[in-house]
Amino acid sequence: MRFGAGVVAILYLMSVHPLAFLIFQTLSTAYNVYGHCGREFYPKGMASHWLGRWVNTSTAHEEHHARGRYNYGLYFLFWDRMMGTVDPACKQWPTERAGHPASPEEELRAR
């Protein structure tokens, strides 16, 4: 009941169109599922692409959950870059692990 009331309050207080809100929530949920699925779907070499430096990938976000010291963003890495919280090893993720399960156990074995 509280969640529903919160959604209604947002719709009225922020005067956002319900369809825009629905689209945002759908895209946000889809990207959140991708970020927490433990698999990388971006192509190999994404980290070296100009866009790959700024978009947070599933592998990068998995590292946040594995160690809790880096990669706090869900969608983008620019805040992490500004605050110095991007994992120094992030250049290696998409090229080494694209299409493979991204688990803390694998990361520990690789080190």
C-alpha positions as CSV (number, residue, x, y, z in Angstrom):
1,M,0.0,0.0,0.0
2,R,2.8,2.4,0.8
3,F,4.6,1.8,-2.5
4,G,1.4,2.5,-4.4
5,A,0.9,5.7,-2.5
6,G,4.5,6.8,-3.2
7,V,4.0,6.3,-6.9
8,V,0.8,8.3,-6.9
9,A,2.5,11.1,-4.9
10,I,5.4,11.2,-7.4
11,L,3.0,11.4,-10.3
12,Y,1.1,14.3,-8.7
13,L,4.0,16.2,-7.1
14,M,6.4,16.0,-10.1
15,S,3.6,16.4,-12.7
16,V,5.0,13.7,-15.0
17,H,2.9,12.1,-17.6
18,P,1.9,8.6,-16.5
19,L,3.1,7.1,-19.8
20,A,6.5,8.8,-19.4
21,F,6.7,7.4,-15.8
22,L,5.8,3.9,-17.0
23,I,8.4,4.1,-19.8
24,F,11.1,5.3,-17.3
25,Q,10.2,2.6,-14.8
26,T,10.2,-0.1,-17.4
27,L,13.7,0.9,-18.8
28,S,15.0,1.5,-15.3
29,T,13.9,-2.0,-14.2
30,A,15.3,-3.6,-17.3
31,Y,18.7,-2.0,-16.9
32,N,18.7,-2.9,-13.2
33,V,18.0,-6.5,-14.0
34,Y,20.9,-6.4,-16.5
35,G,23.2,-4.8,-14.0
36,H,22.5,-7.5,-11.5
37,C,22.2,-10.6,-13.7
38,G,25.9,-11.6,-13.4
39,R,26.5,-11.9,-17.2
40,E,28.0,-9.5,-19.6
41,F,26.1,-8.8,-22.8
42,Y,28.1,-6.0,-24.2
43,P,30.5,-6.9,-27.0
44,K,34.2,-7.6,-26.3
45,G,36.2,-4.4,-26.3
46,M,33.4,-2.3,-25.0
47,A,35.7,-0.9,-22.2
48,S,38.0,0.6,-24.8
49,H,35.2,2.2,-26.7
50,W,34.5,5.9,-25.8
51,L,31.0,5.0,-24.7
52,G,32.2,2.0,-22.7
53,R,34.2,4.2,-20.5
54,W,31.1,5.9,-19.3
55,V,28.4,3.2,-19.2
56,N,28.3,0.9,-16.2
57,T,28.3,-2.7,-17.3
58,S,27.0,-5.8,-15.5
59,T,30.5,-6.9,-14.9
60,A,31.6,-3.6,-13.4
61,H,28.5,-3.5,-11.2
62,E,29.1,-7.1,-10.1
63,E,32.6,-6.0,-8.9
64,H,30.8,-3.4,-6.7
65,H,28.8,-6.2,-5.0
66,A,31.8,-8.5,-4.8
67,R,34.1,-5.9,-3.0
68,G,31.9,-3.0,-2.2
69,R,34.7,-0.4,-2.7
70,Y,34.2,0.6,-6.3
71,N,31.6,1.2,-9.1
72,Y,28.7,2.6,-7.1
73,G,26.8,3.8,-10.2
74,L,24.1,1.7,-11.8
75,Y,23.7,3.4,-15.2
76,F,26.9,5.5,-15.7
77,L,30.5,5.6,-14.4
78,F,31.0,9.4,-14.6
79,W,30.3,10.0,-10.9
80,D,32.7,7.1,-10.0
81,R,35.3,8.6,-12.3
82,M,34.8,12.1,-10.7
83,M,35.1,10.7,-7.2
84,G,37.8,8.2,-7.9
85,T,35.7,5.1,-7.1
86,V,36.1,3.3,-10.5
87,D,37.9,0.0,-10.0
88,P,41.4,0.3,-11.4
89,A,41.1,-3.1,-13.2
90,C,37.9,-2.1,-15.1
91,K,39.7,-1.9,-18.5
92,Q,40.0,-5.7,-18.4
93,W,36.4,-6.7,-17.7
94,P,34.5,-6.7,-20.9
95,T,37.4,-8.0,-23.0
96,E,38.2,-10.9,-20.7
97,R,34.8,-11.9,-19.5
98,A,32.3,-10.9,-22.1
99,G,29.5,-13.6,-22.3
100,H,30.7,-15.4,-19.3
101,P,29.3,-15.5,-15.8
102,A,30.6,-12.6,-13.7
103,S,30.9,-14.0,-10.2
104,P,33.0,-13.1,-7.2
105,E,34.4,-16.6,-7.1
106,E,35.7,-16.4,-10.7
107,E,37.3,-13.0,-9.9
108,L,39.1,-14.4,-6.8
109,R,40.3,-17.5,-8.8
110,A,41.6,-15.2,-11.5
111,R,43.7,-13.1,-9.1
